């Protein structure tokens, strides 16, 4: 993944405090990115079922960058940063920032498309999209969750 996969220092309770990934804006890398973030979230103790909405949101935002920021042009770069934070209530949120170096394009009507940001807003507690001439930055915050106990082992979907 190029200059990807740098894991920042250790956060609270030995949980990785930050994940930084930079990928080329190519659609085949979406699955690789989702898997890397999923493994990192699991290492932070986030239950898989609670991670799925966040993984969906990241995939949708990165997919938008791939589809809209560089269509038919030179392949750009997309940066993804994930930071986990524990609140005073003991629950953990993940703050995510996705940025690209493409150009903002006004959405065009296309049957069956155009609901991605609304869906991301529905599964997160905060969503901000900031377009600029040098790229777009999307910030989102997950809904707070309780981490699983390290003694409980990995969570699994059924």
Secondary structure by P-SEA (a helix, b strand, c coil): cccccccccccccccccbbbbbbcccccaaaaaaaaaaaaaaaaccccccaaaaaaaaaaaaaaaaacccccccbbbbbbbbbbbbccccbbbbbbbbbbcbbbbcccccccccaaaaaaaaaccbbbbbbcccbbbbbbbccbbbbccccccccccc
